[in-house]
Amino acid sequence: MAELQNRPLLALTMGDPVGVGPEIMVLALAAPQIYQVCRPLIIGDLPALERARRQLAPELKIRAVDRPAAGRYEPGAMDVLALSHLSPEDLEYGRPTAASGSAMVSYILTAIDLCMREEVAGMVTGPISKISMKLSGYDYPGHTELLAEKTGTPEHAMMLAGAEFRVILATIHCALATVPGRLSTDGIFRLCRLSSRALQRDFGLASPRLGVAALNPHAGEAGMFGNEEEEIIIPAVRQAQAEGLRVEGPFPADTLFWRHSQGEFAAIVCMYHDQGLIPLKLLHFMDAVNVTLGLPIIRTSVDHGTAYDLAGTGQAHAGSLKAAVRMAAEMAGRRADKG
C-alpha cells in the first residue's frame, strides 16, 4: 500500500444525482487500474451511489469517510465523502429537484475547497445539469464559470482533449450568430498565451505549437467571406508571435484539424464551440476530457452531460471519466515534480 499512498489524491464529484453520474463513478472505480494512477475520493450522495453499486458492481464495497485523509483507497472499495443522503423522492432518474440540485452544487464547492486547501491534488467532475443548478439557486452556465469565481480566476479557458488531439475554445456556450461580436484581438491573444503556459505546466510540452482556426470558410478568402481574419485574428496571432509564442494561423478549419491529427500542432484554438467539438468527438466520442485551463487548481471533467435518458438503465459508459481521472493524475504528477 505504500506505493498507492504515493499516488495523487483526487476528488471525484458525483455530478447530478439523478443522471448517470453515480453509475459512471461505480463503473470507473470497479476497474482496479484506476487505483494504479491515483487515490480516488468520491464526493456525492450515499443512497444514489449505493443504488448504482447494487445494480452495476455488487462486489464493490462503499467506505464512508469524513475527510480525505481518512480514506484507504484500495481496489474493491469506493471511499466516499457523503455530503447528502437524498430521499427517494429526490432520486427519481431524470427528474432533478431543488434538493438534488443543491446537493450537486455542494459536491463541487467542497471539492474546490479541498483543492484550495491542498487536501487533494485535483478534482475530476461528473456531469451536471444546468436545470438542477438553477433549481438550487445557482445561476451559472456550467462548471467553468463557478470554478473561475470560487478560485478568483479572471482568465480561464476550456480545452477538450483526447490522447493527442486537443481543441481550445475562444467562445463557448453562445448562439452562433453572436460569435463574431464576441471575438477580439486581445481576447484571442490572451487565450493563446494562457493555453501555451498551461500546456507547458500541466502537459509537459516545452514549446507547444498552437494552430489557430479561421472563423470563415477559406480563412475569409481575402475578405470575400468575412473580415474577422484580417481585422481580429491575424493581429492576435502576430501579437502572440511577438511574445515568442509558437502560434500560427489563422488556417481554414477544413484542413487544420487534419494537420493537427498528423501531429503538426499541440492544440488548435477554435473560434466557436462546434468548430472544435465536432472533430474532437468524431475521434474521441467515448474518451474525451474537458480541462479548465488557467485555474490555480487541477480540474478535469467528463465530456458529456447527465444523459437522463440513460440514467438507471445500466448503459452508461465510463470511458470519459476514466480518461479524465488519468489526465488529472498526470497533471498532478507534473505539478508535484515542479514543486
N, C-alpha and C positions, 0 to 999 in steps of 0.2 A: 504493500500500500504506500510505501514511501515514494515510489515513482508516481503514483496517482496524485499525491499531495503536491507534486511539483507542477502539475497541470494548472492552467489558469482557471479560476473560479468564475463562472459566468451565470448571470441572472437571466432566466428564460421566462418572459412574461407570457401568460397563457393566451392572451387576447380575449376576444368576445366569448364569454362562457357558453353562449347558445349557438356558436358557429363551430367550425371544425378545429378550433384551437386546442381544446382538450384532447381530441383524437390524435392530432399530429404530434403533440407532446408525448403521448404514450407510445406511439409508433416509433418516434425518434429515439426515445430513451430505452426502448426494448432492444435496441441494437448495441451490443457491448462495445462496438468500435467508437461510439461517441465518448465513452469514458477513457479511451486511449488518448484523446486530444484535450479534454477539459474535465472540470468538475461542474456538472450542470445542476443548478438550483432552480426549480420551477417556482414561480410566484403566481398564485392563482386561487381557484376555488376548489375546495376539497370534494364536495359532492359531485361536481362536474368531472373532475379527474377520476374519481372512483367509478363513476358510471362508464367512462371511456375505458378504464383499465379492465373492468369486468367483461366488457364486450370484445376488446381487441387483444389484450395481453393478460389474461387472468393469472399467469405465473408471476407477474411483477408484483412487487410489494410497494406500498406507499409509506414513507417515513416522514412524519411531520416534524419540522424543526422551527425554532423561534428566532433563529439568526443564521446567517451564512456559515459562521464558524462551527456551528453545531452539526452540520451535515457530515455524512460518512462518504458519500459519493462513490458507491460501489455498484458495479453492474448487477442487475437483478432487482434493484430497488430505486424508486424515484424519491429524491429528497425534495420536500415541498414546504415552502413558506406559505401557509394558507391564510390569506387575508380576508377571505369571505367564505361563508357557509350558506349559500343561497338556498332558498326554499324551492320545492318542485315547481311552484307557480312561476318562478323567475328563471327556470332552467328548461323551458319548453323550446326545443330546437327551432331555430329560425324566427323566434319571436322575442326580440330584445325588450327589456323593460327598463325603467329608471334605475332599479336596483342592480340589474345585471350591467348596465352601462356605468354606474358609479363604481362597481367592483372592478370592471375592466380598466377604468382610468386609474384606480388606486394601484393596480399592479405596475403600471408604467411609472407613476410618480415614485413609488417605493424603489423600483429598480434604478431610477435616476439618482435618488438619494444615496443608495448603496454604492453606485459608481462614483459619485462625487466625494463620498467619504472613503473611497478606496477599499471598501469591504468586499467588493467584487471587481474583477478586472475588466468587465464589459457587460453589455446587455444585448440579448437577442429577443426581438419582439415577435409575438404571434399576431395573427390577423385581427384587425379591429373593424368595427362598424362606425361610420360617421353618424349614422342614425342613433346608435347607442350612446355615442359621445354627447350628442345634443340632448338626448333624453336625460343624461346625468347632469346637465347644466354646463358642460364644457363646449364652447363654440370654436373648435379648431378644425381646419380641413383634414388633419390627419396627425400621425405621429410626429412628423418632421417639425411642424410649427410648435407643437407642445414641447418637444425636446429642446428646440432652439430657445424658447422663452425661459424654460426652467434652468437651463445651463448658462443663460446670459450670452448666447452666441449670435451676434448680428449677421455674420457671414457663414452661410452653410449651403450645401448642395446635395442633391440626390444623385447617387450613382447606382445603376443597375449592372450587375456583373455575373458572368459565368466564369468558367475556369480561365479563359484567356480573352474573353470578349466583354468590353466594358463601355457603357454609354453614360454620359453625364448630361443632365438636362438644364438648359438655360431658363425654360419656363416649364411649369409642372401641370397643375390642375386648373385649366382655364379654357374658355371657348377658343377654338382655332382662330376665329375672326379677330380675337384680341391679341394674338401672339405678336404681330409686327409692332404694335404700340407698346408692348412690354419689353422689347429688346432695346438695349442701349450699349454704346461702345464701352462705357465704363463698367457696366454690369458683366459683359462678356469677358472683358479683360480680367476683372477680379475673379470671375469664375475660373478662368484658365490658370491664374496664379494659385488660387486655393486648391484646385484639382492637382496641379503639379506637386505642390507641397504635400498633399495627402497621399499621393501615390508614392512619393519618396519615403514618407514616415511610416505608413502602415502597410505598404505593399512591397517594400524593399527595392524599388526601382530608382536607381541612382540618377538617371537623367531621362525621365519619361517623355516620350514624344506624343503630343496631342494632335489629332486631326480635327479640324473644325468643319462642321457640315454647313452648307449653304442653306438658306431658307427657301429660296425659289428654285424652280427647275433650271438646270444648266448654270447654276450659280448666278442667275439673273440674266445671262446672255448679254452682257454689256448694257444692262438697263432695259432690255426689251421685255423682260418678265418681272421686273421689280428692281428697286434701287437699294434695298436693305443691305445687300452685299457691299456695294461701293460706299454707302453712307455710314453704315454701322459696323458691320462685321470685319471688313478689311482693316479699318483703323484700329479695332481691338486687337486683331492678330499682330499688327505691326507694333503696337504698344507692348504686347507680351514679348515679342521678339527683342525689342529694345531693352527689356529687362533680363535678357539672356535665357528666356524660356524657350523650349523646343516646341513651338506651336506653329502649325501650318494650316493654310486654307484661306478662305472657305472653298471646299470642294463640293461638287454636285453629290448629293446624297446617294444617287443611284449607283455610283461607283465606289464611294468612300467606304461603305460598310464591307464590301468585298475586300478592299485593300486592308482594312482592319483585320478581317478574318484570316488574312495571309500573314499577319504578324508585323505589318508595317508601322502600326501605331499602338501605343499602350492603352489608349482610350480615345473615344470620339466625343466631342462636345456637340450636342444636338440642340436645335433651336426650339423644339416642342416635343411634347410627351410621346405621341405615337410615332414620330420620326425615329426616335431611339428604341421604343419598346417593341415595335413590330419586328425588326430584325433580331433583337435580343431574344424575344420569346419564340421566334422561329427556331433558334438554335438551342435555347435553354428553357423551354417551357416548364420542365419539371424540376429544375435545379438552379434557377436564377436567384440572386440575392440582392436585396435592397440595402445600400450602405449610405449612411448620412455622413458626408464629408464636412470637416471643419469644426466638429464638436470637440470639447476637451475630453470627452469620454468616448469609448468604443460603442457603437450601435450598429448592428446588422439586423436584418429582418427578412421574413419570408416575402416573396414577390407575388403574393396572391391575396385574395380577400377572404372573407369569412365563409364563403361558399355555403350559405344557408340551405341551398337545395341538396347538398351532400351531407350536411350535419346529421349525425346519428345513423347513417347508412353503412358505415364501415368502409366506404370507398375513398376516403381522403388519402392523399399522397403526402408523405413526409419528406420528399426529396429536397424541397426548397429549404425547409427548416434544418435538415441535416447539413446542407451546404452553408447555411447562414451560421450555424454553430462552428463549423470548421473554420470559416473565414474569420469569425470573431476571435477564435483561439489563436489563429496565425497572427492576426493583428496585435493581440495582447502579447504574444511572444516577442514580436519585433519591438514593441514599446518597452517591454521589460529589458530586452537586451541593450537598448539605448539608454536605459536608466531614467 
